[in-house]
Amino acid sequence: MERECDRISNLPDPLLEHILTFLPTKYAIRTGVLSKRWKGLWVSQPYISLSHDGLNGRIVEFKNLSIRDRTVKVSKYKNFFDKILLHPQARVKKLQISAPERLEALEFNRWFQAIMKEGLEELNLDFAIFSDAPVSILTVCNTLVTLKLDFGALSAHKFPKSFYFPNLKTMQLCGFILANNFTYQLLQSKNLESLILTYFMFDLMSRDSMPDCFEQKKALPNLNYAQMNCPYTFRGEDSTHFFLKNMIDVVSNAKDLNLSLSIMEYLAHDDLPEFNNLKHIKLYVQSFHVRAMCYILQKALNLESLHIEFIRPYGNVPLMLEELRSCCSQANLKVIQMTNFILEEDLVLDLVKLILESTGSLKDIVIELVEQPTMNNFLRCQKLLKLPRISECCILHLKWDFNYSYYTYHLR
């Protein structure tokens, strides 16, 4: 019987390489054993993911191995990276790596030097423990579109002082110390659409000059979403004040903002730029941050959605209710969401009452309660549901968490 022709193997290299892009990295590599025709084709695969193809599982299993066996396994793991990333014909466009084991800076620098070339479009790294800062090589890439680096909330690695990614659209950094000129460098990424800075810190030891972006009236022109989450309160130093001031100015064109409690504490004591494009904002607040809410309502005339998450203890500082009442009456808010809501706090109830009485454009207000259900709290719920509202079409959605499921009241 005549042997059946292998039509797939007869396809041209570019088409076979395209087929391999649909396979997980480890399976694309294994195609090299099919025949000489397939050997080495995986090298040109531009999309490499070493996060979701079983490598993590192998590393996690090391906890049950001896030190010697773990050393052998880690060595194989590193050799696997070397084989993929350091191949002379490799042309990586998208790279996603996750490694829960300790890897030395020398190894990272070797890999980064190999991949940080023209043509790289996406770099997504999710690591756990390092001995030295591994990102000093991440300074210039004209083709980079997505940069996601998560080194853990307490990694305290310094992000490069100088970087240039002119085509960057997404930047997501977790656990980095940022230099005081970070905002100035960021302005060079004019195409940036999403900026997420979680658990970032400011380099208090830096003595470099601090560019003032506000005086230059510069902001990222295409920014849609910005999130800034700081793990500590900013106080004291003028350089810290300028850093936060510049960060707020740089993201002032965003349509959607998410600001942590420490940022709110800063905003409560300083003026703000205009937020002309802002449609939605999430704020983490305590009672003494109402002034910052007033500022935002005054500066964001097109704001339609406000998410307030209360931080305990909410505090006993009197609310600036009358100033907030005036701001709400002039705002165009349609949806307000309140989470981590504390029924037993009278100041919180006063805040809801004020919003319902003064916001004429409001359509929905969603309140998510977190306390244990008691008779007293049920009575307060009834009081909350009966609060008068100026907007006739406003619906109050009251959600109460009962053992990880929500029971919801809807009252028009």
C-alpha positions as CSV (number, residue, x, y, z in Angstrom):
1,M,0.0,0.0,0.0
2,E,1.3,3.4,-0.9
3,R,2.3,5.5,2.1
4,E,-0.1,8.4,2.7
5,C,1.4,11.8,2.0
6,D,2.0,14.1,5.0
7,R,0.4,17.2,3.6
8,I,0.9,19.3,6.7
9,S,4.7,18.8,6.7
10,N,4.8,19.9,3.1
11,L,3.4,23.3,3.9
12,P,5.8,26.3,3.7
13,D,7.7,27.3,6.9
14,P,5.8,30.6,7.5
15,L,2.5,28.7,7.6
16,L,3.9,25.9,9.9
17,E,5.3,28.6,12.2
18,H,1.9,30.3,12.3
19,I,0.3,26.9,13.2
20,L,2.7,26.6,16.1
21,T,1.6,29.9,17.6
22,F,-1.7,28.3,18.6
23,L,0.1,25.6,20.7
24,P,1.4,26.0,24.3
25,T,5.1,26.6,24.3
26,K,6.1,23.2,25.6
27,Y,4.0,21.4,23.0
28,A,5.4,23.5,20.2
29,I,8.9,22.5,21.2
30,R,7.9,18.8,21.2
31,T,6.9,18.9,17.6
32,G,10.6,18.8,16.8
33,V,10.5,15.0,17.4
34,L,8.0,14.4,14.6
35,S,10.5,14.6,11.8
36,K,13.6,16.5,10.5
37,R,11.1,18.8,8.7
38,W,9.7,20.0,12.1
39,K,13.0,20.2,14.0
40,G,13.8,23.7,15.0
41,L,10.6,25.3,13.6
42,W,9.5,26.2,17.1
43,V,12.5,28.5,17.5
44,S,10.8,31.1,15.3
45,Q,7.6,31.0,17.4
46,P,7.0,34.7,18.4
47,Y,4.6,34.0,21.3
48,I,6.1,32.3,24.3
49,S,4.2,31.5,27.5
50,L,5.9,29.7,30.3
51,S,3.2,30.5,32.8
52,H,0.3,28.2,32.2
53,D,1.8,25.1,30.5
54,G,2.7,23.1,33.6
55,L,6.1,24.6,34.5
56,N,4.6,26.2,37.7
57,G,3.3,22.8,38.8
58,R,6.8,21.3,38.5
59,I,8.3,24.0,40.7
60,V,5.6,23.7,43.3
61,E,6.2,20.0,43.7
62,F,9.8,20.8,44.8
63,K,8.6,21.4,48.3
64,N,8.3,17.6,48.7
65,L,11.8,16.9,47.2
66,S,15.2,16.8,48.8
67,I,17.6,19.7,48.5
68,R,19.7,17.8,46.0
69,D,16.7,16.9,43.8
70,R,15.4,20.4,44.0
71,T,18.7,21.8,42.8
72,V,18.6,19.4,39.8
73,K,15.1,20.4,39.0
74,V,15.8,24.1,39.1
75,S,18.8,23.6,37.0
76,K,16.7,21.9,34.3
77,Y,14.1,24.7,34.7
78,K,16.8,27.4,34.0
79,N,18.3,25.4,31.1
80,F,14.8,25.2,29.6
81,F,14.6,29.0,29.6
82,D,18.1,29.3,28.1
83,K,17.2,26.9,25.3
84,I,14.2,29.0,24.4
85,L,15.3,32.6,25.0
86,L,18.9,32.4,24.0
87,H,18.5,30.5,20.8
88,P,20.3,32.5,18.0
89,Q,17.2,32.3,15.7
90,A,14.6,33.2,18.4
91,R,12.5,36.3,17.6
92,V,10.2,36.7,20.5
93,K,7.2,39.1,20.2
94,K,5.3,38.2,23.3
95,L,6.8,36.7,26.4
96,Q,5.0,35.6,29.5
97,I,6.9,33.9,32.3
98,S,6.0,33.0,35.9
99,A,8.5,31.4,38.2
100,P,8.0,30.9,42.0
101,E,11.6,29.8,42.6
102,R,14.6,32.0,43.4
103,L,16.5,33.1,40.3
104,E,19.6,35.2,40.2
105,A,20.0,38.6,38.7
106,L,22.7,37.3,36.3
107,E,20.2,34.9,34.8
108,F,17.6,37.6,34.3
109,N,20.0,40.0,32.7
110,R,21.2,37.3,30.3
111,W,17.6,36.6,29.3
112,F,16.6,40.3,29.1
113,Q,19.5,41.1,26.9
114,A,18.4,38.4,24.5
115,I,14.7,39.5,24.3
116,M,14.8,43.3,24.7
117,K,15.2,43.9,21.0
118,E,13.2,45.6,18.3
119,G,10.2,43.4,17.7
120,L,9.3,42.6,21.3
121,E,5.6,43.7,21.8
122,E,4.6,42.2,25.1
123,L,6.5,41.4,28.3
124,N,4.6,39.8,31.2
125,L,6.7,38.7,34.2
126,D,5.2,37.3,37.4
127,F,8.0,36.3,39.8
128,A,8.3,35.7,43.6
129,I,11.9,36.0,45.0
130,F,15.0,37.7,43.7
131,S,18.5,38.3,45.1
132,D,19.1,41.5,43.1
133,A,17.0,43.9,41.0
134,P,16.6,42.2,37.7
135,V,15.1,45.0,35.6
136,S,18.0,47.4,35.0
137,I,18.1,46.3,31.4
138,L,14.5,47.4,30.8
139,T,15.3,50.8,29.5
140,V,14.6,51.1,25.7
141,C,12.3,49.2,23.4
142,N,10.6,51.0,20.5
143,T,8.2,48.2,19.7
144,L,7.0,47.3,23.3
145,V,3.2,47.7,23.6
146,T,2.5,45.8,26.9
147,L,4.6,45.8,30.0
148,K,3.4,43.8,33.1
149,L,5.8,43.2,36.0
150,D,4.6,41.7,39.2
151,F,7.4,41.0,41.7
152,G,5.2,40.9,44.8
153,A,3.9,43.7,47.1
154,L,7.1,43.8,49.2
155,S,9.8,43.2,46.6
156,A,11.1,46.8,46.8
157,H,13.0,46.6,43.5
158,K,13.9,49.9,41.9
159,F,12.4,50.6,38.5
160,P,14.9,52.1,36.0
161,K,15.4,55.8,36.4
162,S,15.5,56.2,32.6
163,F,13.3,54.3,30.2
164,Y,11.8,54.9,26.7
165,F,8.9,52.9,25.4
166,P,7.3,55.2,22.8
167,N,4.6,52.7,21.6
168,L,3.6,51.4,25.1
169,K,-0.1,51.1,25.6
170,T,-0.3,49.1,28.9
171,M,2.0,49.5,31.9
172,Q,1.3,47.4,35.0
173,L,3.9,47.5,37.8
174,C,3.5,45.8,41.2
175,G,6.0,46.2,44.1
176,F,8.4,48.7,42.7
177,I,10.3,51.8,44.1
178,L,9.8,54.6,41.6
179,A,12.4,57.3,41.0
180,N,11.4,60.9,41.4
181,N,11.6,61.5,37.6
182,F,9.3,58.5,36.9
183,T,6.4,60.8,35.8
184,Y,8.7,62.7,33.4
185,Q,9.9,59.5,31.8
186,L,6.3,58.2,31.6
187,L,5.3,61.2,29.6
188,Q,7.4,59.9,26.7
189,S,4.9,57.0,26.3
190,K,2.3,59.2,24.6
191,N,0.3,56.2,23.5
192,L,-0.3,54.8,27.0
193,E,-3.9,53.8,27.6
194,S,-3.7,51.8,30.8
195,L,-1.5,52.6,33.9
196,I,-1.6,50.3,37.0
197,L,0.8,51.0,39.8
198,T,0.1,48.8,42.8
199,Y,2.1,48.7,46.0
200,F,4.5,51.2,44.6
201,M,6.8,53.3,46.7
202,F,8.6,56.5,46.3
203,D,12.4,56.5,46.4
204,L,13.0,58.7,49.6
205,M,16.7,58.3,49.3
206,S,16.9,59.8,45.9
207,R,18.4,63.3,45.6
208,D,17.8,63.7,41.8
209,S,16.0,66.8,40.6
210,M,12.2,66.6,40.4
211,P,10.6,67.8,37.2
212,D,7.3,69.6,37.7
213,C,4.9,68.3,35.1
214,F,2.1,70.5,36.3
215,E,3.9,73.7,35.4
216,Q,4.5,72.3,32.0
217,K,0.8,71.4,31.7
218,K,1.6,67.9,30.5
219,A,-0.6,64.8,30.8
220,L,-0.8,61.4,29.0
221,P,-3.1,62.3,26.1
222,N,-4.6,58.8,25.4
223,L,-5.0,57.4,29.0
224,N,-8.2,55.5,29.6
225,Y,-7.6,53.9,32.9
226,A,-5.2,54.6,35.8
227,Q,-4.9,52.9,39.2
228,M,-2.5,54.1,41.9
229,N,-2.3,52.0,45.1
230,C,0.4,53.0,47.7
231,P,1.1,50.9,50.8
232,Y,2.0,53.8,53.1
233,T,1.0,57.4,53.9
234,F,3.0,60.1,52.2
235,R,4.1,62.8,54.6
236,G,6.7,65.5,55.1
237,E,9.3,65.8,52.3
238,D,8.7,68.3,49.6
239,S,10.0,65.8,47.0
240,T,7.3,63.3,48.0
241,H,4.7,66.1,47.6
242,F,6.0,66.9,44.1
243,F,6.1,63.3,43.1
244,L,2.4,62.7,44.0
245,K,1.4,66.0,42.5
246,N,3.0,65.1,39.2
247,M,1.5,61.7,39.2
248,I,-2.0,63.1,39.6
249,D,-1.3,65.7,36.9
250,V,0.0,63.0,34.5
251,V,-3.1,60.8,34.8
252,S,-5.6,63.7,34.7
253,N,-6.8,62.8,31.2
254,A,-8.0,59.3,32.3
255,K,-11.6,58.3,31.9
256,D,-11.4,55.9,34.8
257,L,-9.4,56.3,38.0
258,N,-8.8,54.1,41.1
259,L,-7.1,55.9,44.0
260,S,-5.9,54.3,47.2
261,L,-6.3,55.8,50.7
262,S,-2.9,57.3,50.9
263,I,-3.5,59.2,47.6
264,M,-6.8,60.4,49.1
265,E,-4.9,61.7,52.1
266,Y,-2.7,63.7,49.8
267,L,-5.6,65.0,47.8
268,A,-7.4,66.2,50.9
269,H,-4.7,68.8,51.4
270,D,-3.9,70.0,47.9
271,D,-5.5,71.4,44.8
272,L,-6.2,69.2,41.8
273,P,-6.0,69.6,38.0
274,E,-9.0,69.4,35.8
275,F,-10.3,65.9,35.1
276,N,-12.2,66.8,31.9
277,N,-12.4,63.2,30.6
278,L,-13.2,61.4,33.8
279,K,-16.3,59.3,33.7
280,H,-15.7,56.8,36.6
281,I,-13.6,57.0,39.8
282,K,-13.1,54.6,42.7
283,L,-12.0,56.2,46.0
284,Y,-11.0,54.6,49.3
285,V,-12.1,57.1,52.0
286,Q,-12.4,57.8,55.7
287,S,-14.6,60.6,57.1
288,F,-11.9,63.3,56.8
289,H,-11.4,62.7,53.1
290,V,-14.7,64.3,52.2
291,R,-12.8,67.4,51.2
292,A,-11.0,65.4,48.5
293,M,-14.4,64.1,47.2
294,C,-15.5,67.7,46.9
295,Y,-12.4,68.6,45.0
296,I,-13.0,65.7,42.5
297,L,-16.6,66.6,42.0
298,Q,-15.6,70.2,41.3
299,K,-12.8,69.2,38.9
300,A,-14.5,66.3,37.1
301,L,-17.6,67.9,35.6
302,N,-18.3,65.0,33.4
303,L,-18.1,62.3,36.1
304,E,-21.0,59.9,35.9
305,S,-20.0,57.0,38.2
306,L,-18.5,57.2,41.7
307,H,-17.4,54.1,43.7
308,I,-16.7,54.8,47.4
309,E,-15.1,52.1,49.5
310,F,-15.1,52.9,53.2
311,I,-11.9,52.2,55.2
312,R,-12.3,51.2,58.9
313,P,-12.2,52.8,61.3
314,Y,-14.3,55.4,59.5
315,G,-13.6,58.0,62.2
316,N,-15.4,60.6,64.2
317,V,-14.2,63.7,62.4
318,P,-17.3,65.8,61.3
319,L,-18.1,65.6,57.7
320,M,-17.9,68.7,55.6
321,L,-21.5,68.1,54.6
322,E,-22.6,71.5,53.4
323,E,-19.7,71.8,51.0
324,L,-20.3,68.3,49.7
325,R,-24.0,69.1,49.3
326,S,-23.2,72.0,47.0
327,C,-20.9,69.8,44.9
328,C,-23.4,67.0,44.6
329,S,-26.2,69.4,43.5
330,Q,-24.0,70.5,40.6
331,A,-22.6,67.1,39.6
332,N,-23.9,64.9,36.8
333,L,-23.6,61.7,38.8
334,K,-25.8,58.8,37.6
335,V,-24.4,55.8,39.6
336,I,-22.9,55.7,43.1
337,Q,-21.6,52.5,44.6
338,M,-20.7,52.2,48.3
339,T,-18.8,49.1,49.5
340,N,-17.6,48.0,52.9
341,F,-20.6,50.0,54.2
342,I,-20.9,50.3,58.0
343,L,-24.5,50.7,59.2
344,E,-23.5,51.5,62.7
345,E,-21.6,54.6,61.7
346,D,-24.0,57.6,61.9
347,L,-21.6,59.7,59.8
348,V,-21.9,57.2,56.9
349,L,-25.7,57.3,57.1
350,D,-25.5,61.1,57.0
351,L,-23.4,60.9,53.9
352,V,-26.0,58.7,52.1
353,K,-28.8,61.0,53.2
354,L,-27.0,64.1,51.8
355,I,-26.3,62.4,48.5
356,L,-29.9,61.3,48.0
357,E,-31.2,64.8,48.9
358,S,-28.8,66.7,46.7
359,T,-28.0,64.7,43.6
360,G,-30.7,65.3,41.1
361,S,-29.2,63.3,38.2
362,L,-28.8,60.0,40.2
363,K,-30.3,56.9,38.8
364,D,-28.8,54.1,40.9
365,I,-27.1,54.0,44.3
366,V,-25.7,50.6,45.3
367,I,-24.8,49.9,48.9
368,E,-23.0,46.7,49.9
369,L,-23.2,46.0,53.7
370,V,-20.6,43.9,55.5
371,E,-21.8,43.7,59.1
372,Q,-23.4,40.7,60.8
373,P,-27.2,40.9,60.6
374,T,-28.7,42.0,63.9
375,M,-32.1,43.4,64.8
376,N,-30.6,46.9,65.2
377,N,-29.0,46.7,61.8
378,F,-32.3,45.6,60.2
379,L,-34.0,48.6,61.7
380,R,-31.2,50.8,60.3
381,C,-31.7,49.2,56.9
382,Q,-35.4,50.1,56.9
383,K,-34.4,53.7,57.8
384,L,-31.9,53.7,55.0
385,L,-34.4,52.5,52.4
386,K,-36.9,55.2,53.4
387,L,-34.5,58.1,53.0
388,P,-36.0,60.9,50.7
389,R,-34.3,61.4,47.4
390,I,-34.5,64.4,45.0
391,S,-34.2,62.2,41.9
392,E,-37.6,60.6,41.1
393,C,-36.0,57.9,39.0
394,C,-33.3,56.9,41.6
395,I,-33.3,53.3,42.7
396,L,-31.6,52.2,45.9
397,H,-30.0,48.8,45.8
398,L,-29.2,47.5,49.2
399,K,-27.0,44.4,49.3
400,W,-26.3,42.4,52.4
401,D,-23.6,39.7,52.5
402,F,-25.1,36.4,53.9
403,N,-22.4,33.8,54.0
404,Y,-20.7,34.8,50.7
405,S,-24.0,35.4,48.8
406,Y,-25.8,38.7,48.6
407,Y,-29.4,39.4,49.5
408,T,-30.6,42.5,47.7
409,Y,-33.4,45.0,48.3
410,H,-34.4,47.2,45.4
411,L,-36.5,50.3,46.3
412,R,-37.6,53.0,43.8
